[in-house]
Amino acid sequence: MTLFDDKGTYTRRKGLNEETNKALLIQHITTFNEKGSRMRDLLHVLPDLTKDQIYRLLKILRNERKIYKTGNRRDSLWFIESLHKNKP
């Protein structure tokens, strides 16, 4: 095994950092901002994270006023704050 193999294994085990994960969520929500993003879609964006871990990241992004949520529980949709003019 080479040094590069060891680094790749370390990175895969450690996972992406919080800022990278948040950026991936923002990118996905932006792409589908017209209709909104459901949790089940966001679980596919970061498949190595649990639903609770993703929800924690969404909560951070919401507190940073980057995203907002409409609906409750299964009907929740996530949107980008700055791109939605007719926010409910």
Backbone as ProteinMPNN parsed JSONL, in Angstrom:
{"seq_chain_A": "MTLFDDKGTYTRRKGLNEETNKALLIQHITTFNEKGSRMRDLLHVLPDLTKDQIYRLLKILRNERKIYKTGNRRDSLWFIESLHKNKP", "coords_chain_A": {"N_chain_A": [[0.844, -1.173, 0.0], [0.551, 2.203, -0.828], [1.619, 5.515, 0.197], [-0.276, 7.321, -0.722], [-2.563, 5.743, -0.931], [-3.081, 5.285, 1.772], [-3.748, 7.885, 2.627], [-6.084, 8.344, 1.153], [-7.764, 6.407, 2.242], [-7.895, 7.335, 4.862], [-9.189, 9.804, 4.466], [-11.675, 8.946, 3.422], [-12.646, 7.534, 5.63], [-12.726, 9.508, 7.593], [-14.472, 11.273, 6.461], [-16.328, 13.954, 4.884], [-15.776, 17.392, 5.718], [-17.651, 19.61, 7.897], [-18.216, 22.104, 6.65], [-17.942, 21.488, 3.933], [-19.968, 19.583, 3.655], [-22.191, 21.207, 4.226], [-22.006, 22.946, 2.042], [-22.531, 21.174, -0.074], [-25.197, 20.527, 0.481], [-26.374, 23.08, 0.178], [-25.841, 23.499, -2.545], [-27.411, 21.476, -3.729], [-30.012, 22.181, -2.828], [-30.227, 24.686, -4.005], [-30.205, 24.008, -6.73], [-32.648, 22.698, -6.986], [-34.464, 24.598, -6.195], [-36.849, 25.782, -7.071], [-38.974, 23.969, -6.737], [-38.415, 22.99, -4.261], [-36.635, 21.051, -1.748], [-36.802, 17.83, -0.42], [-36.338, 15.954, 2.63], [-35.76, 13.253, 2.084], [-34.531, 13.446, -0.391], [-32.27, 14.904, 0.271], [-30.944, 13.106, 1.848], [-29.802, 11.457, -0.036], [-27.881, 13.09, -1.089], [-25.897, 13.26, 0.834], [-25.007, 10.448, 1.581], [-23.573, 9.065, 3.549], [-24.167, 10.169, 5.951], [-26.367, 10.32, 8.786], [-29.938, 10.778, 9.131], [-30.409, 12.499, 11.283], [-27.925, 13.801, 11.489], [-27.862, 15.205, 9.08], [-30.109, 16.805, 9.432], [-29.172, 18.381, 11.526], [-27.192, 19.864, 10.196], [-28.85, 21.242, 8.41], [-30.284, 22.778, 10.211], [-28.267, 24.445, 11.183], [-27.673, 25.844, 8.811], [-30.132, 27.092, 8.464], [-30.206, 28.732, 10.733], [-28.161, 30.41, 10.027], [-29.435, 31.842, 8.182], [-29.502, 31.033, 5.505], [-31.072, 29.131, 4.356], [-34.549, 28.095, 4.305], [-37.496, 26.515, 5.66], [-40.536, 25.005, 4.617], [-43.719, 23.708, 5.596], [-44.352, 20.703, 7.544], [-42.714, 17.997, 9.116], [-42.948, 15.119, 7.182], [-43.844, 16.497, 4.975], [-42.175, 18.63, 4.658], [-40.336, 21.115, 2.939], [-37.29, 22.358, 1.683], [-35.737, 25.459, 1.013], [-33.715, 27.945, -0.677], [-32.908, 30.842, 0.992], [-32.268, 33.429, -0.122], [-33.106, 33.201, -2.756], [-35.809, 32.931, -2.957], [-38.464, 34.784, -3.502], [-41.197, 34.962, -2.875], [-41.654, 34.039, -0.238], [-43.394, 32.093, 2.113]], "CA_chain_A": [[0.0, 0.0, 0.0], [1.358, 3.408, -0.903], [1.24, 6.628, 1.06], [-1.512, 7.912, -1.247], [-3.665, 4.865, -0.552], [-3.366, 5.536, 3.179], [-4.431, 9.176, 2.738], [-7.433, 8.161, 0.629], [-8.513, 5.649, 3.241], [-8.133, 8.243, 5.989], [-10.202, 10.777, 4.055], [-12.966, 8.258, 3.341], [-13.103, 7.215, 6.99], [-12.998, 10.745, 8.308], [-15.635, 11.907, 5.846], [-16.2, 15.347, 4.507], [-15.936, 18.271, 6.875], [-18.963, 20.244, 8.024], [-18.402, 23.153, 5.639], [-18.141, 20.816, 2.644], [-21.31, 19.01, 3.693], [-23.145, 22.318, 4.099], [-21.926, 23.43, 0.661], [-23.228, 20.203, -0.912], [-26.631, 20.721, 0.71], [-26.746, 24.354, -0.461], [-25.813, 23.289, -3.996], [-28.583, 20.68, -4.103], [-31.223, 22.973, -2.586], [-30.241, 25.729, -5.032], [-30.556, 23.376, -8.002], [-34.06, 22.332, -6.982], [-35.109, 25.621, -5.372], [-38.199, 26.131, -7.534], [-39.949, 23.047, -6.138], [-38.003, 22.656, -2.907], [-35.937, 19.775, -1.526], [-37.292, 17.027, 0.708], [-35.295, 15.258, 3.392], [-35.359, 12.0, 1.418], [-33.588, 13.826, -1.442], [-31.028, 15.338, 0.908], [-30.257, 11.892, 2.326], [-29.021, 10.945, -1.167], [-26.759, 14.005, -1.307], [-24.863, 12.881, 1.805], [-25.45, 9.112, 1.991], [-22.841, 8.542, 4.707], [-24.667, 10.812, 7.165], [-27.699, 9.922, 9.228], [-30.97, 11.81, 9.013], [-30.178, 13.461, 12.361], [-26.745, 14.604, 11.154], [-28.259, 16.127, 8.012], [-31.005, 17.786, 10.018], [-28.333, 19.317, 12.297], [-26.595, 20.776, 9.219], [-29.926, 22.102, 7.924], [-30.581, 23.721, 11.289], [-27.184, 25.434, 11.163], [-27.889, 26.687, 7.629], [-31.323, 27.91, 8.727], [-29.8, 29.759, 11.694], [-27.312, 31.345, 9.272], [-30.373, 32.481, 7.245], [-29.182, 30.639, 4.133], [-32.186, 28.318, 3.868], [-35.725, 28.052, 5.157], [-38.306, 25.31, 5.499], [-41.985, 25.118, 4.657], [-44.344, 22.432, 5.927], [-43.932, 19.99, 8.747], [-42.358, 16.58, 9.051], [-42.755, 14.53, 5.851], [-44.195, 17.459, 3.929], [-41.228, 19.748, 4.68], [-39.528, 21.442, 1.765], [-36.215, 23.3, 1.996], [-35.484, 26.435, -0.046], [-32.661, 28.939, -0.446], [-33.491, 32.09, 1.491], [-32.074, 34.576, -1.011], [-33.662, 32.966, -4.092], [-37.26, 32.794, -2.929], [-39.059, 36.093, -3.283], [-42.537, 34.827, -2.309], [-41.544, 33.15, 0.914], [-44.62, 32.1, 2.916]], "C_chain_A": [[0.891, 1.238, 0.0], [0.845, 4.46, 0.075], [-0.074, 7.243, 0.595], [-2.726, 7.058, -0.904], [-4.075, 5.104, 0.9], [-4.127, 6.846, 3.359], [-5.864, 9.067, 2.245], [-8.317, 7.424, 1.614], [-8.846, 6.539, 4.426], [-9.245, 9.223, 5.649], [-11.576, 10.132, 3.979], [-13.509, 7.962, 4.731], [-13.489, 8.467, 7.753], [-14.243, 11.426, 7.755], [-15.348, 13.351, 5.493], [-16.38, 16.218, 5.743], [-17.295, 18.975, 6.821], [-19.212, 21.285, 6.939], [-18.636, 22.561, 4.252], [-19.537, 20.215, 2.575], [-22.371, 20.086, 3.538], [-23.169, 22.841, 2.666], [-22.654, 22.48, -0.294], [-24.742, 20.319, -0.742], [-27.13, 21.986, 0.033], [-26.812, 24.181, -1.975], [-27.054, 22.522, -4.452], [-29.869, 21.502, -3.944], [-31.345, 24.09, -3.616], [-30.704, 25.161, -6.365], [-32.052, 23.098, -8.09], [-34.914, 23.344, -6.212], [-36.538, 25.93, -5.805], [-39.264, 25.253, -6.874], [-39.613, 22.689, -4.695], [-37.349, 21.286, -2.833], [-36.496, 19.1, -0.288], [-36.125, 16.325, 1.397], [-34.842, 14.0, 2.668], [-34.397, 12.277, 0.26], [-32.235, 14.204, -0.844], [-30.244, 14.157, 1.48], [-29.408, 11.272, 1.219], [-27.804, 11.824, -1.461], [-25.587, 13.622, -0.407], [-25.202, 11.497, 2.373], [-24.735, 8.533, 3.206], [-23.31, 9.156, 6.025], [-26.052, 10.285, 7.508], [-28.668, 11.082, 9.017], [-30.76, 12.891, 10.075], [-28.977, 14.364, 12.068], [-27.079, 15.625, 10.067], [-29.177, 17.194, 8.571], [-30.221, 18.814, 10.831], [-27.681, 20.334, 11.365], [-27.643, 21.741, 8.665], [-30.284, 23.165, 8.96], [-29.519, 24.816, 11.356], [-27.388, 26.396, 9.998], [-29.102, 27.594, 7.814], [-30.987, 29.031, 9.708], [-28.897, 30.811, 11.058], [-28.132, 32.123, 8.24], [-30.015, 32.229, 5.78], [-30.314, 29.828, 3.516], [-33.39, 28.521, 4.788], [-36.562, 26.851, 4.773], [-39.778, 25.687, 5.476], [-42.548, 23.745, 4.986], [-43.772, 21.823, 7.185], [-43.673, 18.532, 8.436], [-42.164, 16.09, 7.625], [-43.029, 15.508, 4.714], [-43.224, 18.632, 3.855], [-40.485, 19.877, 3.357], [-38.524, 22.5, 2.167], [-35.931, 24.162, 0.776], [-34.305, 27.325, 0.339], [-33.321, 30.261, -0.104], [-33.42, 33.209, 0.467], [-32.717, 34.413, -2.392], [-35.189, 32.922, -4.121], [-37.9, 34.112, -2.534], [-40.408, 35.988, -2.558], [-42.558, 33.851, -1.154], [-42.823, 33.246, 1.747], [-44.39, 32.645, 4.312]], "O_chain_A": [[1.869, 1.307, 0.744], [-0.211, 4.309, 0.688], [-0.897, 7.643, 1.418], [-3.8, 7.59, -0.619], [-5.263, 5.126, 1.222], [-5.057, 6.91, 4.164], [-6.771, 9.637, 2.852], [-9.482, 7.775, 1.799], [-9.965, 6.499, 4.938], [-10.145, 9.447, 6.458], [-12.554, 10.726, 4.433], [-14.704, 8.123, 4.979], [-14.481, 8.472, 8.481], [-14.98, 12.079, 8.493], [-14.274, 13.885, 5.768], [-17.052, 15.827, 6.697], [-17.99, 18.928, 5.807], [-20.303, 21.34, 6.371], [-19.444, 23.083, 3.484], [-20.213, 20.324, 1.552], [-23.341, 19.903, 2.803], [-24.236, 23.146, 2.134], [-23.322, 22.934, -1.224], [-25.485, 20.219, -1.718], [-28.179, 21.978, -0.611], [-27.744, 24.669, -2.614], [-27.676, 22.883, -5.451], [-30.715, 21.508, -4.838], [-32.45, 24.407, -4.054], [-31.516, 25.779, -7.054], [-32.652, 23.247, -9.155], [-35.951, 22.994, -5.649], [-37.36, 26.308, -4.97], [-40.33, 25.74, -6.497], [-40.453, 22.137, -3.985], [-37.491, 20.466, -3.74], [-36.643, 19.724, 0.762], [-35.062, 16.133, 0.807], [-33.647, 13.708, 2.641], [-33.541, 11.446, -0.045], [-31.186, 13.863, -1.391], [-29.019, 14.212, 1.582], [-28.398, 10.628, 1.505], [-26.814, 11.351, -2.019], [-24.431, 13.655, -0.829], [-25.636, 11.388, 3.52], [-25.242, 7.601, 3.831], [-22.896, 8.714, 7.097], [-26.807, 9.861, 6.633], [-28.261, 12.214, 8.758], [-30.919, 14.077, 9.786], [-29.011, 15.558, 12.365], [-26.634, 16.771, 10.127], [-29.043, 18.368, 8.225], [-30.567, 19.996, 10.826], [-27.617, 21.521, 11.684], [-27.358, 22.923, 8.471], [-30.555, 24.314, 8.613], [-29.844, 25.985, 11.564], [-27.292, 27.612, 10.165], [-29.094, 28.74, 7.367], [-31.438, 30.162, 9.529], [-28.869, 31.962, 11.494], [-27.594, 32.958, 7.513], [-30.201, 33.096, 4.926], [-30.498, 29.836, 2.299], [-33.267, 29.047, 5.895], [-36.373, 26.248, 3.716], [-40.219, 26.569, 6.213], [-41.922, 22.729, 4.688], [-42.844, 22.349, 7.8], [-44.337, 17.926, 7.596], [-41.294, 16.6, 6.92], [-42.498, 15.352, 3.614], [-43.435, 19.547, 3.059], [-40.069, 18.89, 2.75], [-38.852, 23.43, 2.902], [-35.889, 23.669, -0.351], [-33.947, 27.443, 1.511], [-34.192, 30.738, -0.832], [-34.425, 33.873, 0.215], [-32.858, 35.394, -3.121], [-35.79, 32.879, -5.195], [-37.877, 34.501, -1.367], [-40.726, 36.832, -1.719], [-43.389, 32.944, -1.107], [-43.285, 34.345, 2.054], [-45.325, 32.715, 5.11]]}, "name": "protein", "num_of_chains": 1, "seq": "MTLFDDKGTYTRRKGLNEETNKALLIQHITTFNEKGSRMRDLLHVLPDLTKDQIYRLLKILRNERKIYKTGNRRDSLWFIESLHKNKP"}
